[in-house]
Amino acid sequence: MRAALVGVVAPLAPELLPGLRVRRAAVSTRDARFGAAWIELPGVGPGVAYLRRATRAGRAWRVLDLGPPRVGCGLVPDSVLRDLGGSCPPGVG
């Protein structure tokens, strides 16, 4: 998961890369193709990234969405989002 996050942050904000911290990561118990990483970026603060891999046993993760706690809506199935501690506002998803 960290490699996928670095791949997203590096081209957009390389100055933030040295301060990227992954506080916690989890794989969904509903669908092991999805995961989440709770991160800290210097000057930006805490955020969450939702990731997906091509197969349940695959190793390579791809970042689907990255940002404040309400990201992932419409990109991650609702049951997986809830399983990983996320939620969408009513009417979004």
C-alpha positions in Angstrom: 0.0 0.0 0.0 2.8 2.4 0.8 4.3 2.0 -2.7 1.0 2.9 -4.2 0.7 6.0 -2.0 4.2 7.1 -2.9 3.4 6.6 -6.5 0.5 9.1 -6.2 2.1 11.7 -3.9 5.6 11.8 -5.5 4.5 13.3 -8.9 1.9 15.7 -7.3 3.8 17.0 -4.3 7.3 15.6 -4.1 8.1 18.0 -1.2 5.6 16.2 1.0 7.0 12.7 0.3 9.6 12.7 3.1 6.9 13.4 5.7 4.4 10.8 4.4 3.4 8.6 7.4 1.1 5.6 7.2 -0.5 5.4 10.6 -2.6 2.3 10.0 -3.6 0.1 7.1 -6.3 -2.5 6.7 -7.7 -4.9 4.2 -11.5 -5.2 4.0 -13.0 -8.4 5.5 -15.9 -8.0 3.0 -13.7 -8.0 -0.1 -10.0 -8.5 0.2 -9.4 -6.6 -3.1 -10.0 -3.4 -1.2 -8.0 -1.7 1.6 -7.5 1.6 3.4 -4.5 3.4 4.7 -4.8 6.2 7.3 -2.0 8.7 6.6 -0.5 12.0 7.7 1.1 14.4 5.3 3.1 17.4 6.6 1.2 20.7 6.2 -1.9 18.8 5.1 -2.8 16.7 8.1 -4.6 13.4 8.4 -6.3 11.7 5.6 -7.4 8.3 4.3 -6.6 6.5 1.0 -8.8 3.7 -0.4 -7.0 1.2 -2.5 -7.8 -1.8 -4.7 -5.8 -4.6 -6.1 -6.6 -6.6 -9.2 -7.1 -9.9 -7.4 -7.7 -11.0 -3.8 -4.2 -12.5 -3.6 -2.5 -9.8 -5.7 0.3 -7.7 -4.2 0.1 -4.5 -6.2 -2.3 -1.9 -4.9 -3.7 1.1 -6.8 -5.0 4.2 -5.1 -8.7 4.8 -5.9 -9.1 8.0 -3.8 -7.1 10.0 -1.3 -8.2 12.8 0.9 -10.2 13.7 4.0 -12.2 11.0 5.8 -15.3 11.3 3.4 -13.4 10.1 0.3 -14.2 6.8 -1.5 -17.8 7.5 -2.1 -18.9 6.0 -5.5 -15.5 4.3 -5.9 -15.6 1.7 -3.1 -18.6 -0.5 -2.6 -20.8 0.7 0.4 -20.3 -2.5 2.4 -16.5 -2.3 2.0 -16.5 1.4 2.8 -18.4 0.7 6.1 -16.2 -2.3 6.8 -13.1 0.0 6.6 -14.7 2.7 8.8 -15.8 5.0 6.1 -19.2 6.5 5.3 -20.8 8.6 2.6 -23.3 11.4 3.2 -26.9 10.5 2.5 -27.6 10.4 -1.3 -23.9 9.9 -2.2 -22.4 6.6 -3.0 
